Amino acid sequence: MLIPAILGRKLGMTQVFDGNRRFGVTVVQAGPCTVTQVKTPENDGYSAVQLGFDDKPERLCLKPEIGHDKKANTAVKRVHREMRYPEGQTPDLKLGEEVKVGSFEGTIVVDVIGTSKGKGFQGVVKRWGFLGMPASHGCSKRHRAPGALGRMGSISKGVAKGKHMAGRMGNDQVTVRCDLFKIDAEKNLLLLRGPVPGPDGGVLFIRRSKVNDVTAARRKKAADAATKAAESAKKKASVPVKK
């Protein structure tokens, strides 16, 4: 695959051990996904592959949904997402082909796209991190107030556009960069280190990050430097001290 990507469902968090160190990871049930549509520049104007995830009972489906996934010779899928290819590159996947977590072998960093938890209508302290008013004497019932909103002088035209105010918080599409800690190909699981968005049971779109190669080069450089420093310290320790 040119751009490894897969759909999954967030299961929750757990802990894993690597030697003497303990890590907190998020477990994602990723795939297997089925290619339900292949888009080409000749027919659609761009190159993309549509992935389907999670079987849906046929009694709950509309006839267009059934007919769409029937072309791929698969069960009706609950979730469909597109994996778009860069301009000039043609899809290397075929209709009905399965995409599994094995396509992420050798990947270090992934982009996780999901819908964040909705928190309802919130004030400026929780939504934007405002400090609020002083909590000492002299401040009456204004501890979490936003303060002045308008503008004074010659530019007094009401509230400035984009002003941070109270409002709906969360329930937005969020893209987070996470470390791919481990792949369990047998159980189709991905273990991710990082703030995976959304609640347990939420659907996620996971793709190989563009900074993967840069991150790999940086980590290799740091590992080589640490090895070199350890060897240098070992040589200094082996030199006999003159009395």
NORUR-V720883 format. One record per backbone hydrogen bond with DSSP energy under -1.0 kcal/mol. CO is the residue of the C=O (numbers start at 1). NH is the residue of the N-H. Records with the same first field share a line. If there is no record, write none. Layout:
# NORUR-V720883
CO->NH + NH
This chain:
# NORUR-V720883
4->208
6->206
7->31
8->204
9->29
10->201
12->27
14->25
16->23
18->21
21->18
23->16
25->14
26->192
27->11 + 12
28->30 + 190
29->9
33->99
34->52
35->96
37->50
39->48
40->44
47->85
48->39
49->83
50->36 + 37
51->81
52->34
53->79
54->78
57->60
58->61
62->66
63->67
64->68
65->69
66->70
69->74
70->73
76->56
79->53
81->51
83->49
86->89
94->97
97->35
99->33
100->103
101->104
102->105
104->107
108->180
109->209
110->178
111->207
112->176
113->205
114->174
120->169
122->167
123->127
124->128 + 130
136->139
142->145
143->133
153->156
155->157
160->163
167->122
169->119
172->116
174->114
176->112
178->110
179->181 + 193
182->191
184->189
188->30
189->184
190->28
191->181 + 182
192->26
193->179
194->196
199->202
202->10
204->8
205->113
206->6
207->111
209->212
211->215
212->216
213->217
214->218
215->219
216->220
217->221
218->222
219->223
220->224
221->225
222->226
223->227
224->228
225->229
226->230
227->231
228->232
229->233
230->234
231->235
232->236
233->237
234->238
